Amino acid sequence: MSLGHALRRIVEEYPLARTDPPAGHPLAHVIRKGAPDELRRVLAPLDGPFLVKGSPGRGSHWAAVPWLAVFDPAVTTSATRGYYLVYLFPAHREAVHLSLAQGTVAAIREHGPRSGDHLRASGARLRERLSDFSDVLPVSAITLGSAGELPEGYEAAHILGLTYDLADLGNERRLRADLATGLAAYRALKARGGLIL
């Protein structure tokens, strides 16, 4: 399996998979194990210790937006706090977003109903700090097509990135190059002070 194949499989199969329980579902296994394993293989030649996790949801519920994330353990080991690089799979179209994102749950806990405004304002300031990446990671806003605190939080937490349609996922060389660029932005944000504004 290639990275593009793993991403494409999630994009194509997730809508139908959600009609069945996630426990023991083959696609839940792909998101938790197969896709993270492939992402680890792609990351292996790149310098740095990375933690990779995939989430199809929790317990007996599929996520509104499944994700596949890369964490720098010196920054965070969880999608709830800090900042990280993540593939997000929208519910409303056959696409995937590569997003340098802020932790959503911690912002919701700290800022409550104002968390979206806080995350968007923080993201705008962080984009300014990463302006040298604006040409190579030009997507400054994403839509995930799902209502709810977490999907809307993920949208607000996006800093910068890329969006791929299904046809784009066949270009493995581009996916690997874009991942390296996303990691360079991740490292640059860390070197430039992280979320401290």
C-alpha positions in Angstrom: 0.0 0.0 0.0 1.3 3.5 -0.8 0.4 6.7 1.1 -1.8 7.8 -1.8 -3.6 4.4 -1.9 -4.2 4.6 1.9 -5.6 8.1 1.7 -7.8 7.3 -1.3 -9.2 4.2 0.4 -10.3 6.3 3.4 -11.8 9.0 1.1 -13.7 6.5 -1.0 -14.8 4.0 1.6 -15.6 6.1 4.7 -19.2 7.3 3.7 -20.4 3.7 3.3 -18.4 2.3 6.2 -20.2 4.7 8.5 -23.4 2.7 7.9 -21.9 -0.2 9.9 -20.5 -0.3 13.4 -16.8 0.6 13.6 -15.9 -2.3 15.9 -13.9 -4.8 13.8 -14.6 -2.9 10.6 -11.8 -3.3 8.0 -11.7 0.5 7.3 -11.4 1.3 11.0 -8.3 -1.0 11.0 -6.9 0.8 7.9 -7.3 4.2 9.7 -5.9 3.0 13.0 -3.1 0.8 11.7 -2.6 0.5 7.9 -2.6 4.2 7.0 -0.4 5.1 10.0 2.1 2.3 9.1 2.3 3.6 5.6 2.8 7.2 6.8 5.6 6.0 9.1 7.3 4.4 6.1 7.1 7.7 4.2 8.4 9.6 7.2 11.3 7.2 7.9 13.9 8.9 5.7 13.0 12.3 7.1 14.9 13.5 10.1 13.1 13.5 13.4 11.2 11.4 15.9 7.5 11.5 14.8 4.5 9.9 16.4 1.7 8.9 14.0 -1.9 8.2 14.9 -5.1 7.7 13.0 -8.6 8.0 14.3 -11.8 6.7 12.8 -13.7 7.7 16.0 -14.1 6.5 19.5 -15.9 3.5 20.9 -19.0 2.6 19.0 -19.1 5.8 17.0 -17.4 6.8 13.8 -15.9 10.3 13.7 -17.7 13.0 11.7 -14.2 13.7 10.4 -11.6 10.9 10.5 -7.9 12.0 10.7 -4.4 10.8 10.3 -1.8 12.9 12.2 1.9 13.4 12.6 3.0 14.7 16.0 6.4 16.0 17.1 6.6 14.5 20.6 8.5 17.6 21.8 5.4 19.7 20.8 2.4 17.3 21.5 1.4 13.7 21.4 -2.3 14.4 21.0 -4.7 16.1 18.6 -6.3 17.8 21.5 -3.5 20.3 22.2 -0.5 22.0 20.8 -0.1 21.9 17.0 0.6 19.1 14.5 0.3 18.0 10.9 -2.9 16.2 10.0 -4.8 14.7 7.1 -8.5 15.5 7.5 -11.2 13.8 5.5 -14.2 16.0 4.7 -17.7 14.5 4.8 -19.1 16.4 1.9 -16.7 15.7 -1.0 -14.1 13.2 -2.2 -11.0 15.1 -1.0 -8.5 15.2 1.8 -6.9 18.2 3.5 -3.2 18.3 4.6 -3.4 20.7 7.5 -0.9 22.3 9.9 -3.4 22.6 12.7 -3.8 23.7 16.3 -5.2 21.4 19.0 -9.0 21.9 19.1 -10.2 20.3 22.3 -7.9 22.3 24.6 -9.1 25.5 22.9 -12.7 24.5 23.4 -12.1 23.8 27.1 -10.3 27.1 27.6 -12.4 29.4 25.5 -15.8 27.7 25.4 -18.2 29.2 22.8 -15.5 31.7 21.7 -13.0 28.9 20.8 -13.6 29.2 17.1 -12.9 32.9 17.1 -9.8 32.3 19.2 -8.5 29.6 16.9 -9.1 31.6 13.7 -7.4 34.7 15.1 -4.5 32.6 16.3 -4.3 30.9 12.9 -4.1 34.2 11.1 -1.2 35.4 13.3 0.6 32.0 12.9 0.1 32.3 9.1 1.9 35.6 9.2 4.8 34.0 11.1 4.9 31.3 8.4 4.5 33.6 5.4 7.5 32.1 3.7 5.3 28.9 3.3 2.3 30.7 1.8 3.2 29.8 -1.8 3.8 26.1 -1.2 1.0 25.6 1.4 -1.5 28.1 0.1 -4.8 26.8 1.5 -5.6 29.1 4.4 -9.2 27.8 5.1 -10.8 24.4 4.9 -14.3 23.1 5.0 -15.2 19.7 6.4 -18.9 19.5 5.6 -20.0 18.4 9.1 -21.7 20.4 11.8 -20.6 19.9 15.4 -18.1 21.2 17.9 -15.1 19.1 16.6 -15.5 19.5 12.9 -16.1 23.2 13.2 -13.2 23.3 15.6 -10.9 21.6 13.1 -11.9 24.1 10.5 -11.1 27.0 12.8 -7.8 25.4 14.0 -6.4 25.1 10.5 -3.3 27.3 9.9 -2.2 26.4 6.4 -1.9 23.4 4.1 -3.2 21.8 0.9 -6.3 20.1 -0.4 -6.2 17.0 -2.7 -9.0 15.7 -4.9 -9.1 12.0 -5.6 -7.1 12.4 -8.9 -4.3 14.1 -6.9 -3.8 11.0 -4.7 -2.3 9.0 -7.5 0.8 11.2 -7.5 2.9 9.6 -4.8 5.9 11.7 -5.5 3.9 14.9 -5.0 2.3 13.5 -1.8 5.7 12.8 -0.4 7.1 16.2 -1.4 4.1 18.0 0.1 4.4 16.0 3.3 8.1 17.1 3.6 7.0 20.7 3.0 4.3 20.4 5.7 6.9 19.0 8.1 9.2 21.9 7.2 6.4 24.3 8.2 5.8 22.4 11.4 9.5 22.6 12.3 9.6 26.3 11.4 6.6 27.0 13.6 8.4 25.2 16.5 11.6 27.1 15.9 9.7 30.4 15.7 8.0 30.0 19.1 5.1 27.7 18.5 1.7 28.9 19.5 3.1 31.6 21.8 2.2 34.9 20.0 
